[in-house]
Amino acid sequence: MKLKLKFIVLCFLCIGMGACSKKDSVENTENGNGQGALPMERPFGTPLGQVIIKTIGPEGGTLVSEDGLVKIVVPAGTITKPVDFSIQAITNTLEGSPGIAYRLLPEDVTFQKPISITFDFEDADIEPGDSDLLFMAYQDKKGHHYLASDTELDKDAKKLTVKTTHFSDWMLVLLFELEVSKEEVSVEETSNLRLMWHLGALLGPLTKDQPIGELTEYNGQISALEWSIGYGKGTIKANGANCIYTAPRQVPAENPTQVSVSVPLSLYKSKRKEIVMMSTPIIVNPNDYMIVKIDGKQLVNKPPQNGESFVMIYSNNFTLNAQLENDYGIALVIPSAQGVGNYPYGHDYNKAYIDLGTDEAELNSWTTSKSNCFECGEVHSEGSVKITRYGDGYVEGEFKADVWKIGSYNPPKKEIEGKFRARLITNP
């Protein structure tokens, strides 16, 4: 099962070209007995964009990254002679981290006073309310990443600051992540949620920098976790860091459903919010559905009548027919579809085509191919039909295409996209 991470670790790397962070790397942790994770070696990042260089002397000074997100402040008396300081954006090698990293130099100078590094996270890809989970982290000469435990948070200014006497590569990191197996489920289906982190079996507060190990299931203060449904319908069954959400029998009026877990942050950092609520939305779809956007306007299939669905797929010659709202209809055909995959548009046996029926001023038909003149060749839409599930009696997928009005050369065009789920029916 492919799992998707929510509220992912956001990193601001510190690679081993430099020394470590504000203090020597912690090398004395081992798994088990409430200890943190084992250090994990990862590759170093490679440069991105322009390096920003500034010569700063004993009087002190400041330097800001090219994108304006990282600032270093060198106090007076930190160095005894002029030194070239630099900030270089680099690729981020910490898995799960969507942001870039920054290399701070010089690496071979021990500063007489701590230098402040500040990261602006206003535009960071994190959920509202998750700023209490943010820390800065770095990577030492061995390729090991460490969470900087003394990271200071200014929620109003949306900034993180840490002080160091050495330079290296830095990142931001969220202390916890929420892993979700399915962001969309059908009625009565389940989705598995799991609280994850990188700090092993750590039970105590963050009094020293902690190695960032493998991303594993949270194994700390399990009894303090509380799972809940914030809004929407369905049921949950919690078991420590794991939770199973089961969708209701009918599509709820409040959709998506919000599943949450309360995380005891104060156990690790007393200056942060005591409890942080991490949440993820889960969309509930009917068993059979066809949802289509036509030039941006969304239509859904008609509801079942007398137990009969208005969305049907015949497996012997893959044909999906759906009756939509407002007397629209759609037919999607892939003559040779035999399973999961992408099927481009065309009239060959292994390609897809779509017919769309619209009831506007009069009944019109639109399709994924056209001819611009009598002698012109046939042109097919770009895009494809993507089948993501094929088996266990159901087919799921999505599509995006241009469709043209049938019956004229150089015809008008509509843009359509959609997703579907339907039971397979074997032709007699």
MIFI-31698 format. One line per 10 residues: number of its first residue (from 1); their letters; for each residue x negated, y negated, z of C-alpha. Coordinates in steps of 0.25 Angstrom, whole numbers, plus 2048, in hexadecimal, padded with zeros to 3 digits. Each point is the difference from the previous one (the first is absolute). Layout:
# residues N
NUM> A> X Y Z | ... .
//
This chain:
# residues 428
1> MKLKLKFIVL> 800 800 800 | 7FA 7F3 7FC | 800 7F6 80C | 801 7F1 800 | 7F9 7F8 80A | 808 7F4 806 | 7FA 7F4 807 | 7F2 805 7FB | 7F3 7FD 806 | 7FB 7F3 7FB .
11> CFLCIGMGAC> 7F1 7FF 800 | 7F6 7F5 800 | 7F3 808 7FE | 7F2 7FF 806 | 7F7 809 7F8 | 7F3 806 805 | 7F7 7F6 7F8 | 801 7F8 80D | 7FF 804 80E | 80C 802 808 .
21> SKKDSVENTE> 80A 7F7 806 | 7FF 7F7 80D | 7F9 80B 807 | 7F9 80D 7FC | 809 80B 7FA | 806 80A 80A | 7FA 80E 7FD | 805 807 80D | 80E 804 7FD | 805 80E 7FD .
31> NGNGQGALPM> 80D 806 7FE | 809 805 80B | 801 7FD 80F | 806 7F3 7FC | 7F4 7FB 7F8 | 801 7F9 7F3 | 7FD 805 7F2 | 7F3 805 7FB | 7F9 7F6 7F7 | 803 803 7F1 .
41> ERPFGTPLGQ> 7F6 7FC 7F5 | 806 7F9 7F4 | 7FA 7F9 7F4 | 7FC 7F2 800 | 808 7F5 7F7 | 7FB 7FA 7F4 | 800 7F1 7FD | 80C 7F9 7FA | 800 7F1 7FB | 7F6 7F6 804 .
51> VIIKTIGPEG> 7F8 800 80C | 800 7F3 808 | 7F3 7FB 806 | 7FC 7F5 809 | 7F4 7FC 807 | 802 7FE 80F | 7F6 7FB 80A | 7FE 7FE 80F | 80B 7F6 800 | 80A 80A 7FC .
61> GTLVSEDGLV> 80B 800 7F6 | 80C 807 7F9 | 802 809 7F4 | 80D 804 7F9 | 803 80B 7F6 | 803 7FE 7F2 | 80F 803 803 | 800 7F8 80C | 805 80C 809 | 7F3 802 808 .
71> KIVVPAGTIT> 7F8 7F5 808 | 7F3 801 808 | 7FC 7F6 80A | 7F1 7FF 804 | 7FF 7F8 80D | 7F4 7F7 802 | 7F4 807 805 | 803 80E 7FA | 7F4 800 7F7 | 7F2 7F9 801 .
81> KPVDFSIQAI> 7FE 7FD 7F1 | 809 7FE 7F4 | 806 80D 7FB | 809 804 7F4 | 80D 805 804 | 80A 807 7F6 | 80E 806 7FF | 802 80A 7F5 | 80D 806 7FD | 7FE 80F 7FE .
91> TNTLEGSPGI> 809 80D 7FD | 807 806 80C | 7FC 80E 802 | 808 803 80C | 80C 809 7FC | 80E 7FA 801 | 7FB 7F2 800 | 806 7F7 7F5 | 7F7 7F4 803 | 7F2 7FD 7FB .
101> AYRLLPEDVT> 7F4 7FF 80A | 7F6 7F6 802 | 7F0 801 801 | 7FA 7F6 80A | 7F1 7FD 7FF | 7F5 7FF 804 | 7FF 80E 805 | 7F2 800 806 | 802 7F4 80A | 804 801 80F .
111> FQKPISITFD> 807 7F3 804 | 7FD 7F9 80D | 80E 7FD 802 | 80D 807 7FB | 806 7FC 7F3 | 80F 7FF 7FE | 806 807 7F4 | 80F 7FC 7FE | 809 807 7F6 | 80D 7FA 7FB .
121> FEDADIEPGD> 80B 80A 7FF | 80C 7F8 7FC | 801 806 7F2 | 7FC 80E 805 | 808 80C 7FC | 806 803 80D | 80E 800 806 | 806 7F5 808 | 7FD 802 80E | 7F4 809 7FE .
131> SDLLFMAYQD> 7F6 7F6 803 | 7FE 805 80E | 7FB 80D 7FA | 7F5 7F9 7F8 | 7F1 801 803 | 7F3 7FD 7F9 | 7F7 80B 7FD | 7F2 803 7FA | 7F7 80A 7FA | 7F2 803 805 .
141> KKGHHYLASD> 7F3 805 7F9 | 804 80E 801 | 80D 7FD 7F8 | 809 801 80D | 80B 7F7 802 | 804 7FA 80E | 80B 7F9 805 | 7FC 7F3 807 | 807 801 80D | 7FE 7F1 804 .
151> TELDKDAKKL> 807 7FB 7F4 | 808 7F3 804 | 80E 7FE 7FA | 806 7F2 7FD | 80E 804 7FC | 805 7F2 7FE | 7F4 7FC 7F6 | 800 80F 7FB | 7F1 801 802 | 7F7 80B 806 .
161> TVKTTHFSDW> 7F2 7FC 806 | 7F4 808 805 | 7F3 7FC 805 | 7F3 808 7FC | 7F1 7FE 800 | 7FE 809 7F4 | 806 800 7F2 | 805 80B 7F7 | 80D 803 7F8 | 80E 7FD 807 .
171> MLVLLFELEV> 80E 804 7FE | 80E 7FF 807 | 806 80C 806 | 80E 803 805 | 7FF 809 80C | 80C 809 7FC | 806 804 7F3 | 80E 806 7FE | 800 80C 7F5 | 80D 803 7F9 .
181> SKEEVSVEET> 802 80C 7F7 | 80C 7FA 7F9 | 805 7F2 7FF | 80C 804 7F9 | 809 80C 803 | 80D 806 7FC | 80C 802 80A | 7FC 80A 80A | 7F2 801 7FC | 7F4 7FE 809 .
191> SNLRLMWHLG> 7F4 7F7 800 | 7F4 803 80A | 7F9 7F4 807 | 7F3 801 807 | 7F8 7F5 808 | 7F2 800 7FC | 7F3 7FA 804 | 7F0 801 7FF | 7FC 801 80F | 801 80E 803 .
201> ALLGPLTKDQ> 805 804 80E | 7FD 7F2 806 | 808 7FE 80D | 7FA 7F4 806 | 7FF 7F1 7FD | 7F7 7FB 7F5 | 7F5 7FC 809 | 7F5 803 7F5 | 7FF 801 7F1 | 807 80D 7FC .
211> PIGELTEYNG> 7FC 808 7F4 | 80A 800 7F5 | 801 80F 7FC | 80A 808 7F8 | 80E 7FC 7FF | 807 80A 808 | 80D 801 808 | 800 7F7 80D | 7FC 808 80B | 7FF 7F6 80B .
221> QISALEWSIG> 80B 7FC 80A | 80B 808 7F9 | 80A 7FF 80C | 801 7F1 7FE | 805 801 7F1 | 80F 7FD 7FE | 806 803 7F3 | 80D 7FA 7FC | 80A 7FB 7F4 | 800 7F1 800 .
231> YGKGTIKANG> 80B 7FF 7F6 | 807 809 7F6 | 805 80E 802 | 7FB 80E 802 | 7F9 808 80B | 7F2 802 805 | 7F9 80B 807 | 7F3 7FB 807 | 7F4 808 804 | 7F5 7F8 805 .
241> ANCIYTAPRQ> 7F9 7F9 7F4 | 80A 807 7F7 | 80E 7FD 7FC | 80A 806 7F6 | 80A 7F7 7FB | 80D 807 7FA | 809 7F8 7F7 | 80F 7FF 802 | 80A 808 7F8 | 804 7F4 7F9 .
251> VPAENPTQVS> 7F9 7F4 7FB | 801 7F5 80B | 804 7F2 7FE | 7F4 7FC 807 | 7F5 804 7F6 | 7F4 802 802 | 7FF 806 80E | 7F5 7FA 809 | 7F8 80B 808 | 7F7 7FA 80A .
261> VSVPLSLYKS> 7F6 805 80B | 7FC 7F7 80C | 7F1 801 802 | 7F9 7FD 80E | 7F6 7F6 7FB | 7FD 7FA 80E | 7F9 80E 804 | 7F5 7FC 7F6 | 800 7F1 800 | 805 7F9 80C .
271> KRKEIVMMST> 800 7F2 7F9 | 809 805 7F5 | 80F 802 800 | 804 80B 809 | 809 808 7F7 | 7FF 7FF 7F0 | 80C 805 7F8 | 7FC 807 7F3 | 80B 802 7F6 | 802 805 7F2 .
281> PIIVNPNDYM> 80D 800 7F7 | 805 80D 7FA | 80A 7FF 7F5 | 80C 80A 800 | 805 804 7F2 | 80C 809 7FC | 7FD 80E 7FC | 802 7FC 7F1 | 7FE 7F2 7FC | 7FC 7F8 7F4 .
291> IVKIDGKQLV> 7FC 7F1 803 | 7FD 7F8 7F4 | 7FC 7F1 7FE | 804 7FA 7F3 | 7F9 7F3 7FD | 7FF 7FF 80F | 80E 803 804 | 802 80D 808 | 80A 80A 7FD | 802 80D 808 .
301> NKPPQNGESF> 808 80D 7FC | 80F 802 803 | 802 807 80D | 804 80F 7FF | 80F 803 7FD | 806 80D 805 | 7F3 805 804 | 7FA 7FE 7F2 | 7F4 7F7 7FE | 7FF 7F6 7F5 .
311> VMIYSNNFTL> 7F1 803 7FF | 7FD 80D 7F9 | 7F3 806 7FA | 800 80D 7F7 | 7F3 807 801 | 800 809 7F4 | 7FF 7F3 7F7 | 7FC 7F5 80A | 80C 7F7 7FF | 804 7F6 80B .
321> NAQLENDYGI> 80E 7F9 7FF | 805 7F6 80A | 80C 7F8 800 | 7FD 7F2 806 | 808 7F4 806 | 807 7F7 7F6 | 802 80B 7F6 | 7F1 801 7FD | 7FA 80E 7FD | 7F2 805 7FD .
331> ALVIPSAQGV> 7FB 80D 7FA | 7F1 803 802 | 7FB 80C 7F8 | 7F2 807 800 | 802 80D 7F7 | 7F4 807 805 | 7FF 7FB 80F | 7FB 80C 808 | 7FC 7F9 80D | 7F9 7F4 807 .
341> GNYPYGHDYN> 7F9 7F6 7F6 | 800 7F4 7F8 | 808 800 7F3 | 7FE 7F5 7F6 | 80B 7FB 7F7 | 802 806 7F2 | 808 80B 7F8 | 7F6 80B 801 | 803 80C 808 | 7F7 7FD 80B .
351> KAYIDLGTDE> 805 7F1 801 | 80B 7F9 807 | 80B 7F6 7FB | 80B 7F9 807 | 80E 7FC 7FB | 807 7F5 807 | 80F 7FD 7FF | 805 7F2 804 | 80E 7FA 800 | 7FE 7F2 7FE .
361> AELNSWTTSK> 808 7F8 7F5 | 802 80E 7FA | 7FA 80E 802 | 7F1 7FF 7FC | 7F5 80B 7FF | 7F1 7FD 803 | 7F4 809 7FE | 7F1 801 802 | 7FD 7FF 7F1 | 802 7F6 7F5 .
371> SNCFECGEVH> 7FD 7FD 7F2 | 7FD 7F1 7FC | 803 802 7F1 | 805 80B 7F6 | 7F2 804 7FC | 7FA 7FE 80E | 7FC 80B 809 | 807 804 80D | 7FA 7F9 80C | 802 806 80E .
381> SEGSVKITRY> 800 7F9 80D | 7F4 800 809 | 800 806 80E | 805 80E 803 | 809 809 808 | 7F9 805 80D | 805 80C 806 | 7FB 801 80E | 808 80D 805 | 805 80C 7F8 .
391> GDGYVEGEFK> 804 80C 808 | 809 805 80B | 80C 7FC 7F8 | 7FD 7F2 7FF | 7F9 7F6 7F7 | 7FB 7F2 804 | 7F9 7F5 7F8 | 7FF 7F2 7FB | 7FF 7F9 7F3 | 7FD 7F2 7F9 .
401> ADVWKIGSYN> 803 7FD 7F2 | 805 7F6 7F5 | 80D 804 7F9 | 805 7F9 7F3 | 80E 7FF 7FB | 804 80B 7F6 | 805 7FC 7F2 | 7F7 7F4 7FB | 7F2 7FD 7FC | 7F7 7F8 80A .
411> PPKKEIEGKF> 80B 802 80B | 801 7F9 80D | 7F9 807 80C | 803 803 80F | 7F6 803 80A | 804 80C 809 | 7FA 808 80C | 806 809 80A | 7FF 80D 808 | 808 80C 802 .
421> RARLITNP> 802 80D 807 | 80A 80B 7FC | 803 80F 801 | 7FB 809 7F5 | 80B 807 7F8 | 7FC 80B 7F7 | 808 800 7F3 | 809 80D 7FE .
//
